[in-house]
């Protein structure tokens, strides 16, 4: 049985060209006399061996700087397998947009199977540059790095509360993360779902899910528009103001057809005060002396139990 949850974040795509041409290498526009001309490549034959090459510096900023990533609408994704999975997903979704700006390969490597037609821009690099761009000490198993466009399904909301009907294809089951640093509606305090650790952990799922980043006012607009119930995972213990009910088959059955947001907090800090006050708290019954579960384990149990039987 497949769990179907959407996720909430909002940055428009900014790249539409097929051939990769690195933009100016500054988030803040430089003064006219310091502006660098865009670098063009003969993609089929270019070999980069220097870590000080402007293209390499651009890739490093994409990997390390969230605001730079989103200003250029581009992401570094390491490994042919997640790149291939994203391309296959886009093909199955009949998405006609080109999603890869550039494919970076070791200097003597063949193009990985399934990526031959993924992009017209191919840049080959030395092992030193491959390590620099990937951020990994050993690149023996790294067969490709992709400069992927941030998908249009990723939204970062401003103060405009309108059009929440368009945030998700279906607003029946929404996963909300409250202060989570590893990745889906992302409340303030969550990390960028396109940073290198989140991409590595999710194996490219950030490109396949609708993700929205916003604040509580956006979440409340979504709740009002679709009459959604807000549930939050929280262990039961003394001193809580709000009562905590236990996750049970009867509870899940009673809200099976009810639109719902599931809120999960970080393992270190737990739920925010706003989440504690605004949500109905639900715990997972446990035996022994354990106080709580890892958030990914708890989230898997919640999403499996609470999935709609009719979706």
BALOBA-1460 file (C-alpha; in Angstrom, 3 decimals):
// residues 311
<rec num="1" residu="x" x="0.000" y="0.000" z="0.000"/>
<rec num="2" residu="x" x="1.445" y="3.344" z="-1.010"/>
<rec num="3" residu="x" x="1.397" y="6.411" z="1.247"/>
<rec num="4" residu="x" x="0.480" y="9.587" z="-0.641"/>
<rec num="5" residu="x" x="1.482" y="12.764" z="1.144"/>
<rec num="6" residu="x" x="2.207" y="16.118" z="-0.355"/>
<rec num="7" residu="x" x="4.706" y="18.562" z="1.062"/>
<rec num="8" residu="x" x="4.723" y="22.442" z="1.402"/>
<rec num="9" residu="x" x="8.034" y="25.375" z="-0.312"/>
<rec num="10" residu="x" x="8.011" y="28.409" z="-3.302"/>
<rec num="11" residu="x" x="10.741" y="29.418" z="-5.668"/>
<rec num="12" residu="x" x="9.999" y="29.963" z="-9.351"/>
<rec num="13" residu="x" x="12.170" y="28.302" z="-11.941"/>
<rec num="14" residu="x" x="14.529" y="30.795" z="-13.514"/>
<rec num="15" residu="x" x="16.342" y="28.745" z="-16.191"/>
<rec num="16" residu="x" x="14.772" y="27.864" z="-19.525"/>
<rec num="17" residu="x" x="17.756" y="27.443" z="-21.862"/>
<rec num="18" residu="x" x="18.951" y="24.028" z="-22.859"/>
<rec num="19" residu="x" x="22.668" y="24.725" z="-23.118"/>
<rec num="20" residu="x" x="24.367" y="25.502" z="-19.820"/>
<rec num="21" residu="x" x="25.936" y="28.915" z="-19.444"/>
<rec num="22" residu="x" x="27.018" y="29.766" z="-15.884"/>
<rec num="23" residu="x" x="25.530" y="33.070" z="-14.719"/>
<rec num="24" residu="x" x="27.432" y="35.858" z="-13.033"/>
<rec num="25" residu="x" x="29.003" y="34.545" z="-9.890"/>
<rec num="26" residu="x" x="27.514" y="36.834" z="-7.250"/>
<rec num="27" residu="x" x="24.180" y="36.866" z="-5.423"/>
<rec num="28" residu="x" x="24.448" y="40.657" z="-5.046"/>
<rec num="29" residu="x" x="24.818" y="42.324" z="-8.453"/>
<rec num="30" residu="x" x="28.414" y="43.577" z="-8.764"/>
<rec num="31" residu="x" x="29.321" y="47.073" z="-9.839"/>
<rec num="32" residu="x" x="29.503" y="47.505" z="-13.640"/>
<rec num="33" residu="x" x="33.293" y="47.554" z="-13.759"/>
<rec num="34" residu="x" x="33.504" y="44.249" z="-11.843"/>
<rec num="35" residu="x" x="30.897" y="42.311" z="-13.811"/>
<rec num="36" residu="x" x="32.105" y="39.053" z="-15.320"/>
<rec num="37" residu="x" x="30.979" y="37.940" z="-18.729"/>
<rec num="38" residu="x" x="29.056" y="34.629" z="-18.771"/>
<rec num="39" residu="x" x="31.311" y="31.694" z="-19.610"/>
<rec num="40" residu="x" x="30.435" y="29.569" z="-22.615"/>
<rec num="41" residu="x" x="31.663" y="26.021" z="-23.119"/>
<rec num="42" residu="x" x="32.169" y="23.614" z="-25.937"/>
<rec num="43" residu="x" x="30.291" y="21.097" z="-23.823"/>
<rec num="44" residu="x" x="31.403" y="18.003" z="-25.739"/>
<rec num="45" residu="x" x="35.132" y="18.581" z="-25.358"/>
<rec num="46" residu="x" x="35.676" y="20.899" z="-22.379"/>
<rec num="47" residu="x" x="37.941" y="19.513" z="-19.644"/>
<rec num="48" residu="x" x="38.304" y="21.398" z="-16.367"/>
<rec num="49" residu="x" x="41.304" y="20.566" z="-14.209"/>
<rec num="50" residu="x" x="41.546" y="23.614" z="-11.944"/>
<rec num="51" residu="x" x="39.499" y="24.017" z="-8.761"/>
<rec num="52" residu="x" x="39.764" y="27.806" z="-9.221"/>
<rec num="53" residu="x" x="37.853" y="27.708" z="-12.504"/>
<rec num="54" residu="x" x="34.817" y="30.075" z="-12.381"/>
<rec num="55" residu="x" x="32.464" y="27.221" z="-13.286"/>
<rec num="56" residu="x" x="33.779" y="25.188" z="-10.326"/>
<rec num="57" residu="x" x="33.334" y="28.191" z="-8.027"/>
<rec num="58" residu="x" x="29.774" y="28.519" z="-9.295"/>
<rec num="59" residu="x" x="29.113" y="24.838" z="-8.495"/>
<rec num="60" residu="x" x="30.539" y="25.236" z="-4.991"/>
<rec num="61" residu="x" x="28.231" y="28.179" z="-4.318"/>
<rec num="62" residu="x" x="25.288" y="26.131" z="-5.538"/>
<rec num="63" residu="x" x="26.239" y="23.353" z="-3.111"/>
<rec num="64" residu="x" x="26.981" y="25.530" z="-0.085"/>
<rec num="65" residu="x" x="24.768" y="28.601" z="-0.325"/>
<rec num="66" residu="x" x="20.964" y="28.325" z="-0.165"/>
<rec num="67" residu="x" x="20.223" y="31.886" z="-1.335"/>
<rec num="68" residu="x" x="22.628" y="31.456" z="-4.274"/>
<rec num="69" residu="x" x="20.936" y="28.151" z="-5.200"/>
<rec num="70" residu="x" x="17.501" y="29.669" z="-5.293"/>
<rec num="71" residu="x" x="18.555" y="32.885" z="-7.005"/>
<rec num="72" residu="x" x="19.879" y="30.761" z="-9.885"/>
<rec num="73" residu="x" x="17.213" y="28.055" z="-9.693"/>
<rec num="74" residu="x" x="19.861" y="25.346" z="-9.887"/>
<rec num="75" residu="x" x="20.965" y="22.473" z="-7.647"/>
<rec num="76" residu="x" x="23.989" y="20.164" z="-7.445"/>
<rec num="77" residu="x" x="22.923" y="16.499" z="-7.398"/>
<rec num="78" residu="x" x="25.584" y="13.815" z="-6.941"/>
<rec num="79" residu="x" x="25.286" y="10.341" z="-8.483"/>
<rec num="80" residu="x" x="23.861" y="8.919" z="-11.689"/>
<rec num="81" residu="x" x="21.194" y="6.878" z="-9.864"/>
<rec num="82" residu="x" x="19.195" y="9.782" z="-8.348"/>
<rec num="83" residu="x" x="19.694" y="11.820" z="-11.535"/>
<rec num="84" residu="x" x="18.330" y="8.923" z="-13.592"/>
<rec num="85" residu="x" x="15.361" y="8.463" z="-11.216"/>
<rec num="86" residu="x" x="14.432" y="12.139" z="-11.506"/>
<rec num="87" residu="x" x="14.643" y="12.030" z="-15.299"/>
<rec num="88" residu="x" x="12.465" y="8.910" z="-15.417"/>
<rec num="89" residu="x" x="9.944" y="10.520" z="-13.073"/>
<rec num="90" residu="x" x="9.735" y="13.592" z="-15.282"/>
<rec num="91" residu="x" x="9.284" y="11.405" z="-18.347"/>
<rec num="92" residu="x" x="6.494" y="9.425" z="-16.674"/>
<rec num="93" residu="x" x="4.844" y="12.701" z="-15.684"/>
<rec num="94" residu="x" x="5.172" y="13.827" z="-19.308"/>
<rec num="95" residu="x" x="6.990" y="16.964" z="-18.184"/>
<rec num="96" residu="x" x="8.394" y="18.556" z="-21.317"/>
<rec num="97" residu="x" x="10.679" y="20.980" z="-19.468"/>
<rec num="98" residu="x" x="14.418" y="20.345" z="-19.558"/>
<rec num="99" residu="x" x="15.399" y="19.683" z="-15.950"/>
<rec num="100" residu="x" x="19.181" y="19.409" z="-16.229"/>
<rec num="101" residu="x" x="21.398" y="22.349" z="-17.078"/>
<rec num="102" residu="x" x="24.594" y="20.345" z="-17.259"/>
<rec num="103" residu="x" x="26.022" y="16.862" z="-16.675"/>
<rec num="104" residu="x" x="29.485" y="16.738" z="-15.049"/>
<rec num="105" residu="x" x="31.519" y="13.574" z="-15.687"/>
<rec num="106" residu="x" x="34.974" y="12.276" z="-14.743"/>
<rec num="107" residu="x" x="37.357" y="13.056" z="-17.589"/>
<rec num="108" residu="x" x="37.553" y="9.519" z="-19.040"/>
<rec num="109" residu="x" x="34.167" y="8.157" z="-17.992"/>
<rec num="110" residu="x" x="31.408" y="7.042" z="-20.325"/>
<rec num="111" residu="x" x="28.017" y="8.712" z="-20.097"/>
<rec num="112" residu="x" x="26.005" y="6.611" z="-17.577"/>
<rec num="113" residu="x" x="23.223" y="4.448" z="-19.000"/>
<rec num="114" residu="x" x="19.938" y="6.281" z="-19.283"/>
<rec num="115" residu="x" x="21.460" y="9.771" z="-19.286"/>
<rec num="116" residu="x" x="22.521" y="9.930" z="-22.935"/>
<rec num="117" residu="x" x="19.562" y="12.098" z="-23.923"/>
<rec num="118" residu="x" x="19.158" y="13.993" z="-20.638"/>
<rec num="119" residu="x" x="21.176" y="17.067" z="-21.574"/>
<rec num="120" residu="x" x="23.206" y="18.536" z="-24.411"/>
<rec num="121" residu="x" x="25.655" y="20.136" z="-21.969"/>
<rec num="122" residu="x" x="28.443" y="17.838" z="-20.760"/>
<rec num="123" residu="x" x="31.507" y="19.050" z="-18.857"/>
<rec num="124" residu="x" x="34.359" y="16.691" z="-18.001"/>
<rec num="125" residu="x" x="36.505" y="17.331" z="-14.950"/>
<rec num="126" residu="x" x="39.604" y="15.933" z="-13.245"/>
<rec num="127" residu="x" x="39.367" y="13.807" z="-10.087"/>
<rec num="128" residu="x" x="40.450" y="16.810" z="-7.982"/>
<rec num="129" residu="x" x="37.638" y="18.937" z="-9.376"/>
<rec num="130" residu="x" x="35.175" y="16.044" z="-8.994"/>
<rec num="131" residu="x" x="36.017" y="15.864" z="-5.273"/>
<rec num="132" residu="x" x="35.717" y="19.616" z="-4.936"/>
<rec num="133" residu="x" x="32.297" y="19.844" z="-6.540"/>
<rec num="134" residu="x" x="30.834" y="16.740" z="-4.852"/>
<rec num="135" residu="x" x="32.198" y="17.568" z="-1.394"/>
<rec num="136" residu="x" x="33.266" y="13.944" z="-0.950"/>
<rec num="137" residu="x" x="36.744" y="12.753" z="-0.059"/>
<rec num="138" residu="x" x="36.511" y="9.707" z="-2.312"/>
<rec num="139" residu="x" x="34.917" y="9.934" z="-5.740"/>
<rec num="140" residu="x" x="35.667" y="6.391" z="-6.890"/>
<rec num="141" residu="x" x="31.955" y="5.561" z="-6.915"/>
<rec num="142" residu="x" x="30.772" y="8.944" z="-8.228"/>
<rec num="143" residu="x" x="29.914" y="8.478" z="-11.886"/>
<rec num="144" residu="x" x="28.113" y="11.773" z="-12.518"/>
<rec num="145" residu="x" x="27.052" y="15.094" z="-11.035"/>
<rec num="146" residu="x" x="24.029" y="16.939" z="-12.359"/>
<rec num="147" residu="x" x="23.231" y="20.635" z="-12.314"/>
<rec num="148" residu="x" x="19.478" y="20.230" z="-11.992"/>
<rec num="149" residu="x" x="16.819" y="22.910" z="-12.204"/>
<rec num="150" residu="x" x="14.802" y="23.441" z="-9.033"/>
<rec num="151" residu="x" x="11.385" y="21.974" z="-9.963"/>
<rec num="152" residu="x" x="8.316" y="24.141" z="-10.450"/>
<rec num="153" residu="x" x="6.568" y="21.980" z="-7.826"/>
<rec num="154" residu="x" x="8.725" y="23.684" z="-5.165"/>
<rec num="155" residu="x" x="7.107" y="26.847" z="-3.773"/>
<rec num="156" residu="x" x="8.389" y="29.401" z="-1.292"/>
<rec num="157" residu="x" x="5.439" y="31.433" z="-0.070"/>
<rec num="158" residu="x" x="5.554" y="35.154" z="0.588"/>
<rec num="159" residu="x" x="2.920" y="37.067" z="2.536"/>
<rec num="160" residu="x" x="0.309" y="36.455" z="-0.171"/>
<rec num="161" residu="x" x="-2.219" y="33.967" z="1.206"/>
<rec num="162" residu="x" x="-4.286" y="33.588" z="-1.978"/>
<rec num="163" residu="x" x="-4.408" y="30.721" z="-4.452"/>
<rec num="164" residu="x" x="-3.710" y="28.007" z="-1.869"/>
<rec num="165" residu="x" x="-5.952" y="25.787" z="-4.032"/>
<rec num="166" residu="x" x="-2.991" y="25.580" z="-6.426"/>
<rec num="167" residu="x" x="-0.318" y="24.605" z="-3.910"/>
<rec num="168" residu="x" x="-0.979" y="20.859" z="-4.173"/>
<rec num="169" residu="x" x="-2.566" y="18.585" z="-6.774"/>
<rec num="170" residu="x" x="-4.550" y="17.086" z="-3.878"/>
<rec num="171" residu="x" x="-4.830" y="18.661" z="-0.417"/>
<rec num="172" residu="x" x="-6.113" y="15.598" z="1.414"/>
<rec num="173" residu="x" x="-2.979" y="14.476" z="3.261"/>
<rec num="174" residu="x" x="-0.255" y="17.067" z="3.875"/>
<rec num="175" residu="x" x="2.941" y="16.414" z="5.831"/>
<rec num="176" residu="x" x="4.100" y="19.507" z="7.759"/>
<rec num="177" residu="x" x="7.598" y="19.709" z="9.218"/>
<rec num="178" residu="x" x="8.216" y="22.023" z="12.156"/>
<rec num="179" residu="x" x="11.902" y="22.859" z="12.570"/>
<rec num="180" residu="x" x="13.112" y="19.717" z="10.793"/>
<rec num="181" residu="x" x="16.606" y="20.022" z="9.343"/>
<rec num="182" residu="x" x="16.494" y="17.138" z="6.877"/>
<rec num="183" residu="x" x="13.798" y="17.793" z="4.630"/>
<rec num="184" residu="x" x="8.404" y="18.673" z="3.129"/>
<rec num="185" residu="x" x="4.898" y="22.160" z="4.242"/>
<rec num="186" residu="x" x="8.141" y="23.463" z="5.698"/>
<rec num="187" residu="x" x="7.575" y="25.801" z="8.643"/>
<rec num="188" residu="x" x="10.248" y="28.344" z="9.682"/>
<rec num="189" residu="x" x="13.381" y="26.701" z="11.066"/>
<rec num="190" residu="x" x="13.529" y="23.893" z="8.502"/>
<rec num="191" residu="x" x="16.534" y="23.447" z="6.264"/>
<rec num="192" residu="x" x="16.627" y="23.958" z="2.509"/>
<rec num="193" residu="x" x="15.305" y="20.713" z="0.940"/>
<rec num="194" residu="x" x="17.857" y="21.172" z="-1.828"/>
<rec num="195" residu="x" x="20.972" y="21.271" z="0.324"/>
<rec num="196" residu="x" x="23.455" y="18.440" z="-0.215"/>
<rec num="197" residu="x" x="22.548" y="16.414" z="2.909"/>
<rec num="198" residu="x" x="18.794" y="16.597" z="2.279"/>
<rec num="199" residu="x" x="19.250" y="15.599" z="-1.363"/>
<rec num="200" residu="x" x="21.520" y="12.711" z="-0.408"/>
<rec num="201" residu="x" x="19.102" y="11.440" z="2.251"/>
<rec num="202" residu="x" x="16.005" y="11.796" z="0.066"/>
<rec num="203" residu="x" x="17.665" y="10.346" z="-3.057"/>
<rec num="204" residu="x" x="16.111" y="13.066" z="-5.194"/>
<rec num="205" residu="x" x="12.581" y="12.943" z="-3.715"/>
<rec num="206" residu="x" x="12.699" y="16.750" z="-3.421"/>
<rec num="207" residu="x" x="12.294" y="16.819" z="-7.206"/>
<rec num="208" residu="x" x="9.289" y="14.489" z="-7.199"/>
<rec num="209" residu="x" x="7.075" y="15.884" z="-4.421"/>
<rec num="210" residu="x" x="5.160" y="19.151" z="-4.323"/>
<rec num="211" residu="x" x="7.006" y="21.072" z="-1.579"/>
<rec num="212" residu="x" x="5.918" y="24.401" z="-0.073"/>
<rec num="213" residu="x" x="7.824" y="26.559" z="2.412"/>
<rec num="214" residu="x" x="5.774" y="29.015" z="4.404"/>
<rec num="215" residu="x" x="4.703" y="30.192" z="7.841"/>
<rec num="216" residu="x" x="1.772" y="29.487" z="10.131"/>
<rec num="217" residu="x" x="-0.461" y="32.063" z="8.422"/>
<rec num="218" residu="x" x="-0.082" y="30.126" z="5.155"/>
<rec num="219" residu="x" x="-0.815" y="26.847" z="6.902"/>
<rec num="220" residu="x" x="-3.918" y="28.338" z="8.542"/>
<rec num="221" residu="x" x="-5.112" y="29.572" z="5.117"/>
<rec num="222" residu="x" x="-4.736" y="26.026" z="3.791"/>
<rec num="223" residu="x" x="-6.608" y="24.656" z="6.802"/>
<rec num="224" residu="x" x="-9.505" y="27.083" z="6.330"/>
<rec num="225" residu="x" x="-9.724" y="26.598" z="2.570"/>
<rec num="226" residu="x" x="-9.955" y="22.800" z="2.743"/>
<rec num="227" residu="x" x="-11.405" y="22.420" z="6.266"/>
<rec num="228" residu="x" x="-8.379" y="20.403" z="7.307"/>
<rec num="229" residu="x" x="-7.689" y="18.801" z="10.671"/>
<rec num="230" residu="x" x="-4.289" y="19.554" z="12.224"/>
<rec num="231" residu="x" x="-2.668" y="16.592" z="13.979"/>
<rec num="232" residu="x" x="0.787" y="16.658" z="15.546"/>
<rec num="233" residu="x" x="2.910" y="13.748" z="16.703"/>
<rec num="234" residu="x" x="3.934" y="14.131" z="20.344"/>
<rec num="235" residu="x" x="4.781" y="11.630" z="23.115"/>
<rec num="236" residu="x" x="2.425" y="11.594" z="26.061"/>
<rec num="237" residu="x" x="3.839" y="12.793" z="29.393"/>
<rec num="238" residu="x" x="2.871" y="14.808" z="32.447"/>
<rec num="239" residu="x" x="2.653" y="18.587" z="32.287"/>
<rec num="240" residu="x" x="1.040" y="18.958" z="28.872"/>
<rec num="241" residu="x" x="-1.720" y="21.557" z="28.583"/>
<rec num="242" residu="x" x="-3.427" y="19.836" z="25.662"/>
<rec num="243" residu="x" x="-4.576" y="16.215" z="25.965"/>
<rec num="244" residu="x" x="-2.778" y="13.563" z="23.908"/>
<rec num="245" residu="x" x="-4.693" y="10.773" z="22.226"/>
<rec num="246" residu="x" x="-3.139" y="7.489" z="21.133"/>
<rec num="247" residu="x" x="-2.661" y="6.573" z="17.480"/>
<rec num="248" residu="x" x="-5.048" y="3.655" z="17.034"/>
<rec num="249" residu="x" x="-6.917" y="1.924" z="14.190"/>
<rec num="250" residu="x" x="-10.219" y="3.358" z="15.448"/>
<rec num="251" residu="x" x="-8.846" y="6.915" z="15.447"/>
<rec num="252" residu="x" x="-7.405" y="6.482" z="11.952"/>
<rec num="253" residu="x" x="-10.672" y="5.027" z="10.657"/>
<rec num="254" residu="x" x="-12.684" y="7.924" z="12.109"/>
<rec num="255" residu="x" x="-10.678" y="10.537" z="10.167"/>
<rec num="256" residu="x" x="-9.956" y="8.484" z="7.051"/>
<rec num="257" residu="x" x="-11.997" y="10.781" z="4.803"/>
<rec num="258" residu="x" x="-11.083" y="14.017" z="6.595"/>
<rec num="259" residu="x" x="-8.499" y="16.311" z="4.944"/>
<rec num="260" residu="x" x="-5.567" y="16.483" z="7.340"/>
<rec num="261" residu="x" x="-2.153" y="18.006" z="7.991"/>
<rec num="262" residu="x" x="0.300" y="15.901" z="9.991"/>
<rec num="263" residu="x" x="2.842" y="18.054" z="11.864"/>
<rec num="264" residu="x" x="6.162" y="16.544" z="12.983"/>
<rec num="265" residu="x" x="8.771" y="18.352" z="15.078"/>
<rec num="266" residu="x" x="12.518" y="17.943" z="15.408"/>
<rec num="267" residu="x" x="13.976" y="15.276" z="17.668"/>
<rec num="268" residu="x" x="15.981" y="17.790" z="19.679"/>
<rec num="269" residu="x" x="13.504" y="20.635" z="20.193"/>
<rec num="270" residu="x" x="10.199" y="18.891" z="19.568"/>
<rec num="271" residu="x" x="7.150" y="20.808" z="18.418"/>
<rec num="272" residu="x" x="7.082" y="24.589" z="18.507"/>
<rec num="273" residu="x" x="4.770" y="26.337" z="20.962"/>
<rec num="274" residu="x" x="2.468" y="27.324" z="18.088"/>
<rec num="275" residu="x" x="2.182" y="23.705" z="16.939"/>
<rec num="276" residu="x" x="1.477" y="22.548" z="20.485"/>
<rec num="277" residu="x" x="-1.387" y="25.032" z="20.833"/>
<rec num="278" residu="x" x="-2.875" y="24.713" z="17.341"/>
<rec num="279" residu="x" x="-2.840" y="20.944" z="16.786"/>
<rec num="280" residu="x" x="-4.511" y="17.894" z="18.240"/>
<rec num="281" residu="x" x="-1.667" y="15.885" z="19.774"/>
<rec num="282" residu="x" x="-1.326" y="12.206" z="18.923"/>
<rec num="283" residu="x" x="1.190" y="9.743" z="20.384"/>
<rec num="284" residu="x" x="2.468" y="6.334" z="19.292"/>
<rec num="285" residu="x" x="2.022" y="3.771" z="22.060"/>
<rec num="286" residu="x" x="5.367" y="2.288" z="23.138"/>
<rec num="287" residu="x" x="6.496" y="-0.350" z="25.590"/>
<rec num="288" residu="x" x="9.537" y="-0.266" z="27.844"/>
<rec num="289" residu="x" x="11.442" y="2.839" z="28.918"/>
<rec num="290" residu="x" x="11.716" y="4.550" z="25.547"/>
<rec num="291" residu="x" x="10.508" y="8.167" z="25.528"/>
<rec num="292" residu="x" x="10.238" y="8.803" z="21.809"/>
<rec num="293" residu="x" x="11.053" y="7.552" z="18.313"/>
<rec num="294" residu="x" x="13.358" y="8.919" z="15.678"/>
<rec num="295" residu="x" x="11.295" y="11.469" z="13.703"/>
<rec num="296" residu="x" x="11.688" y="9.566" z="10.424"/>
<rec num="297" residu="x" x="10.513" y="6.314" z="12.052"/>
<rec num="298" residu="x" x="7.620" y="8.061" z="13.799"/>
<rec num="299" residu="x" x="6.700" y="9.834" z="10.565"/>
<rec num="300" residu="x" x="6.621" y="6.546" z="8.659"/>
<rec num="301" residu="x" x="4.280" y="4.998" z="11.237"/>
<rec num="302" residu="x" x="1.984" y="8.045" z="11.291"/>
<rec num="303" residu="x" x="1.781" y="8.307" z="7.509"/>
<rec num="304" residu="x" x="1.085" y="4.596" z="7.071"/>
<rec num="305" residu="x" x="-1.650" y="4.579" z="9.716"/>
<rec num="306" residu="x" x="-3.251" y="7.868" z="8.683"/>
<rec num="307" residu="x" x="-3.236" y="7.428" z="4.913"/>
<rec num="308" residu="x" x="-6.612" y="7.701" z="3.284"/>
<rec num="309" residu="x" x="-8.109" y="4.349" z="2.365"/>
<rec num="310" residu="x" x="-9.864" y="5.930" z="-0.629"/>
<rec num="311" residu="x" x="-6.834" y="7.684" z="-2.193"/>
